């Protein structure tokens, strides 16, 4: 087979039949899947999602760790830490155990975040 060089020839993409999807749609689909996978790879993403479903007011409290049933949350100030530790810790544990993810949380520990 011999290659033929045609001077002045321009590539024109083939027209797609109605309803067909082109490569740009495939690229957008792959990018969306990769973005979703990247979001899921964040540390403790599942725990964070369950925590925000139970307590949406704790958006500024990152999950610092989750090991052997002990959940560790970072808290921005001491006042919020005292309130969470004294009044809402047990409520949060029971609510997290009742989520559809079924997290095996036995206790919550609150740590102050550095300023």
Order of alpha helices (4+ residues) and beta strands (2+ residues): alpha-alpha-beta-beta-alpha-alpha-beta
